[in-house]
Amino acid sequence: MKEPALLRLHRRIAGWPGGIWLFSRAVCFRAPYFASISPRITVLEPGRCEVRIADRRRVHNHIGTVHAIALCNMAELAAGLMTDVTIPTTMRWIPKGMQVEYLKKAVGPMRAVATPLEAPREAAEGYELPVEVVVTDRGGETVFTARIRMWVSPRR
């Protein structure tokens, strides 16, 4: 099976000095909205993506914690990247829905890990692929979870 282009790019440059930063910037260039959280894509492999954000004022809300929508952006980015490098290259994806839970105040740097809840497959028709994203704080405590329904369908 052909390796996804995004995964090839990540494998090629992530080991360079500044490679993770460069890869993260390239992703944000392709999808500019995600630049608002300045993500660092630290792990990208089939079945898993890890994204980190620093504790910066621009991601804070009025009480000084990480804003709920910044956490949603982080979750969608991690889920989308993981899906892109996990599904067969004959398939494409788009988010269809997201259900989130805010479990405690999000203080400090955040780490999101996205994994599929089912094995992706090649199919003649579109199907939903549920993806779980868990966001933890510096101490490893879960502050936020998301279940994102990805619509996976054949490329035309």
C-alpha positions in Angstrom: 0.0 0.0 0.0 1.2 3.5 -0.8 2.3 5.7 2.1 0.4 8.9 2.5 2.3 12.0 1.3 1.9 13.8 4.7 3.4 10.8 6.5 6.3 10.7 4.1 7.0 14.4 4.6 6.8 14.1 8.4 9.2 11.1 8.4 11.6 13.0 6.2 11.9 16.3 8.1 10.9 15.6 11.7 14.4 14.4 12.6 16.1 17.5 11.3 17.1 20.3 13.7 13.9 22.3 13.9 12.1 19.7 11.8 9.1 19.4 14.1 8.7 23.2 14.1 9.0 23.3 10.3 6.5 20.4 9.7 4.0 22.1 12.1 4.4 25.4 10.2 3.9 23.6 6.9 0.6 22.0 8.2 -0.5 25.5 9.4 0.3 26.9 6.0 -1.9 24.3 4.3 -4.7 24.8 6.9 -4.1 28.4 8.2 -6.8 28.5 10.9 -4.7 26.1 13.1 -1.9 28.6 13.2 -4.0 30.4 15.9 -2.9 27.9 18.5 0.8 27.5 17.3 0.7 23.7 17.5 3.7 21.4 17.5 3.0 18.0 15.9 5.3 15.8 18.0 4.1 12.3 16.9 2.5 11.4 13.6 2.1 7.7 12.7 -0.7 5.5 11.5 -3.2 5.2 14.4 -1.7 8.0 16.5 -1.1 11.7 16.4 0.2 13.9 19.3 -0.1 17.7 19.2 1.2 20.1 21.8 0.5 23.7 22.5 2.4 26.0 24.8 0.8 28.1 27.5 0.5 31.4 25.7 -1.7 34.4 26.4 -3.2 34.2 23.0 -4.9 30.8 23.7 -6.3 32.0 27.1 -9.8 32.9 28.0 -10.9 35.7 30.4 -10.0 33.6 33.5 -6.5 32.8 32.3 -7.0 29.2 31.3 -6.7 27.6 27.9 -9.8 28.6 25.9 -12.3 25.9 25.1 -12.1 26.5 21.4 -8.3 26.3 21.4 -8.8 22.8 22.9 -11.3 22.0 20.2 -8.9 23.3 17.5 -6.1 21.2 18.9 -8.4 18.1 19.0 -9.6 18.6 15.4 -6.0 19.0 14.2 -4.7 15.9 15.9 -7.7 13.8 14.8 -7.5 15.1 11.2 -3.7 14.4 10.9 -4.1 11.0 12.4 -6.9 10.1 10.1 -5.0 11.4 7.1 -2.1 9.1 7.7 -4.1 6.1 8.8 -6.8 5.6 6.2 -6.0 4.0 2.9 -4.7 6.5 0.3 -7.7 5.6 -1.9 -9.9 7.3 0.7 -10.5 10.9 1.9 -11.9 12.3 5.0 -13.7 15.3 6.5 -14.9 16.0 10.1 -18.6 15.3 10.4 -19.2 16.1 14.1 -17.5 16.6 17.4 -18.7 15.8 21.0 -16.5 17.3 23.7 -16.2 17.2 27.5 -14.4 19.8 29.6 -13.3 17.9 32.7 -11.2 20.5 34.6 -9.5 23.9 34.1 -6.9 23.7 31.3 -3.8 25.4 32.8 -0.4 25.3 31.3 0.9 23.6 28.2 -1.5 21.0 26.7 -0.9 17.7 24.9 -3.6 16.1 22.7 -3.4 12.4 21.5 -5.7 11.2 18.8 -6.4 7.5 18.1 -9.1 5.8 16.0 -11.8 3.9 17.9 -12.2 1.5 15.0 -9.8 0.2 12.3 -10.1 2.3 9.2 -10.8 0.4 6.0 -11.1 0.8 2.3 -14.7 0.9 1.2 -16.8 1.5 -1.9 -19.1 3.8 0.1 -18.5 6.4 2.8 -18.6 5.5 6.4 -18.1 7.2 9.8 -14.8 6.7 11.6 -14.9 7.7 15.3 -11.7 9.2 16.6 -10.9 9.8 20.3 -8.8 12.7 21.4 -7.6 13.0 25.0 -6.0 16.3 26.1 -3.8 16.3 29.2 -2.0 19.0 31.2 1.6 19.1 32.3 0.9 16.7 35.1 -0.7 14.1 32.8 -4.3 14.8 34.1 -7.0 14.7 31.5 -8.6 18.1 31.1 -10.6 17.6 27.9 -11.8 14.7 25.7 -13.4 14.8 22.3 -15.0 12.2 20.1 -14.8 13.3 16.5 -16.8 11.6 13.8 -14.8 11.5 10.6 -16.6 10.9 7.3 -14.3 8.7 5.2 -15.2 8.1 1.6 -13.6 7.0 -1.7 -11.5 9.6 -3.6 -13.1 10.5 -6.8 
